[in-house]
Amino acid sequence: MLPRLSTLVVLLTSISCFGQQQPAEAPHLSVRTAPQFLVRIALAHITTAQSSHVCVIVYPDQSFHMEKSEKIPSSPEKTTFVTEGVLTRGEQIQVASIVGDPELEKLDVSAVAHRPFGYKKVFHEVFASIPRSSTKVQYLAAASADTEAFEPAAKTLITLVNTIDARKPPEVKTARRDDCHEPSPARPLQK
C-alpha cells in the first residue's frame, strides 16, 4: 500500500504543478535572431551609353536570388532577368571565404564615396552587405575606372557573382523583382 500511496502523491503533485502556469520570462533585448542573409553583392557596369546592374543575395540555407537590369539614359531601369536556386558546393566555399575575409572589412563605403572618379569609357562599382553579428551589417564598396584594377578583396565578390552567372541558372518568371532587397528581421527576439 505504501508504494501506491507514494505514486499517488507524485501524480497529484505533478498535476498541481502543471495546473499552475509559470509566468513567461521576457526575452533579453540583447539576444537577437541569426542574420537573415549571409551576403548581398551588387555590381554596376556604367558607360556613357548605358549601365547594367547585377545583384545576388545569399541566404543561410545556401539558396540565392539573382537579378540583372539595364538602364539607358533618359529611361527607367528595366529588370531583364531574375533567377533563384541553391549554391553549388564550390559557391558555398566562396561565400564562406567572403564572410570570413578580414580584408573585406577594410572596404568601407566611405572610401568610395570620398574618392573622386573620372572615367573615359567604363566605370565599375561593387557594393556588398555582410552581417557581422546578429545586430550589425557591414556595408562595403569598391570602384574602378577604365582599366584600373579592383582591390583583391573586391575581386572575390565579383568572382562569386560571375561564378553563379556563368552556370546559367534558369530564369524564374515568378520570382520577386526587388533588387535583391535585404530582409528585415521578421522573427521576434529570442532568448
C-alpha positions in Angstrom: 0.0 0.0 0.0 2.9 2.3 0.7 4.2 2.2 -2.9 0.7 3.0 -4.2 0.4 6.0 -1.8 3.8 7.5 -2.9 2.8 7.0 -6.5 -0.5 8.8 -5.9 1.3 11.7 -4.1 3.8 12.1 -7.0 1.0 12.0 -9.5 -1.1 14.7 -7.6 2.0 16.9 -7.1 2.7 16.7 -10.9 -0.8 17.6 -11.8 -0.8 20.6 -9.5 2.5 21.8 -10.9 1.1 21.6 -14.5 -2.0 23.4 -13.4 0.0 26.4 -12.3 1.4 28.3 -15.2 4.7 29.8 -14.8 4.9 33.4 -16.0 6.8 33.6 -19.3 10.1 35.4 -19.0 10.5 38.2 -21.5 13.4 37.8 -23.9 16.5 39.7 -23.2 16.8 42.6 -25.6 20.5 42.0 -26.4 19.7 38.5 -27.7 18.6 38.6 -31.3 17.9 36.1 -34.0 20.5 34.9 -36.5 21.2 37.1 -39.5 18.6 36.8 -42.3 21.1 36.6 -45.1 24.9 35.8 -45.5 25.9 38.3 -48.1 24.4 40.7 -50.7 26.5 41.8 -53.6 25.6 44.4 -56.3 27.8 45.0 -59.4 27.3 48.0 -61.7 28.9 48.5 -65.1 28.5 52.1 -66.3 29.3 53.6 -69.7 28.1 56.8 -71.3 25.6 54.8 -73.5 24.1 52.6 -70.8 24.5 50.9 -67.4 24.0 47.3 -66.3 23.4 46.0 -62.8 23.6 42.5 -61.3 22.8 41.7 -57.7 22.9 38.5 -55.7 21.8 37.8 -52.2 22.7 34.5 -50.4 20.6 33.2 -47.5 21.6 30.9 -44.6 20.0 27.9 -46.2 22.5 28.3 -49.1 19.8 29.5 -51.5 20.3 32.6 -53.6 18.3 35.2 -55.5 19.9 37.0 -58.6 18.7 39.9 -60.7 20.0 41.6 -63.8 18.9 45.0 -65.0 19.8 47.6 -67.6 19.3 51.3 -67.9 19.6 53.6 -70.9 19.9 57.3 -70.3 16.5 59.1 -70.1 14.6 55.9 -69.4 13.8 53.9 -66.3 15.8 50.9 -65.2 14.5 47.7 -66.6 14.9 44.3 -64.8 15.8 41.8 -67.6 16.5 38.6 -65.7 15.6 37.0 -62.3 16.7 33.6 -61.0 16.7 31.7 -57.8 18.4 28.5 -56.8 20.8 26.7 -54.4 24.5 27.4 -54.4 26.9 24.6 -55.5 29.4 23.3 -53.1 32.1 25.5 -54.7 30.0 28.6 -54.4 29.3 27.8 -50.8 33.0 27.7 -50.2 33.3 31.1 -51.9 30.6 32.6 -49.7 32.3 31.3 -46.5 35.6 32.8 -47.8 33.9 36.1 -48.4 32.2 36.2 -45.0 35.5 35.3 -43.2 37.8 37.6 -45.2 39.4 40.2 -42.9 40.5 42.2 -46.0 36.8 42.8 -46.9 36.3 44.5 -43.6 38.7 47.3 -44.8 36.5 48.1 -47.9 34.4 50.7 -46.2 31.6 52.5 -48.2 33.1 55.9 -47.3 36.4 55.1 -49.1 34.5 55.1 -52.4 32.1 57.9 -51.5 35.0 60.3 -50.8 37.2 59.3 -53.7 36.9 61.3 -57.0 36.4 59.1 -60.0 36.7 60.1 -63.6 36.4 57.7 -66.4 36.6 57.8 -70.2 34.9 54.5 -71.3 33.7 52.4 -68.4 33.2 52.7 -64.6 32.7 49.6 -62.4 31.2 49.6 -58.8 30.9 46.8 -56.3 28.7 47.2 -53.2 28.2 44.5 -50.6 26.4 43.9 -47.3 27.7 41.3 -44.9 26.1 40.7 -41.5 28.9 40.7 -38.9 26.8 39.8 -36.0 23.1 39.3 -35.2 22.7 43.1 -34.9 25.3 44.6 -37.2 25.7 44.7 -41.0 28.8 45.9 -42.7 28.3 47.9 -45.9 31.4 48.0 -48.2 32.2 49.3 -51.6 34.9 49.3 -54.3 35.2 51.0 -57.6 37.4 51.1 -60.7 37.5 53.3 -63.8 38.5 52.2 -67.3 41.5 49.7 -66.9 42.1 50.3 -63.2 42.0 47.0 -61.3 39.9 46.3 -58.2 41.4 45.5 -54.9 42.0 41.7 -54.5 39.3 41.5 -51.7 36.7 43.2 -54.0 37.6 40.7 -56.8 36.3 37.8 -54.6 32.9 39.5 -54.5 32.9 39.8 -58.3 34.1 36.3 -58.8 31.1 34.9 -56.8 28.6 36.8 -58.9 30.3 35.7 -62.1 30.5 32.1 -61.0 26.8 31.9 -60.3 26.0 33.7 -63.6 28.4 31.5 -65.6 26.5 28.4 -64.8 23.4 30.0 -66.4 20.7 29.3 -63.9 17.3 29.2 -65.5 15.1 32.3 -65.4 12.3 32.2 -62.8 9.5 34.4 -64.1 7.5 34.2 -60.9 10.4 35.3 -58.7 10.1 38.7 -56.9 11.9 41.7 -58.5 13.2 43.8 -55.6 16.8 44.5 -56.4 17.9 41.7 -54.0 16.5 43.6 -51.1 18.0 42.7 -47.7 15.4 41.1 -45.5 14.5 42.7 -42.2 14.4 40.7 -39.1 10.8 39.4 -39.2 11.2 36.9 -36.3 10.7 38.1 -32.7 13.5 38.4 -30.2 14.6 35.0 -28.9 16.1 34.1 -25.6 
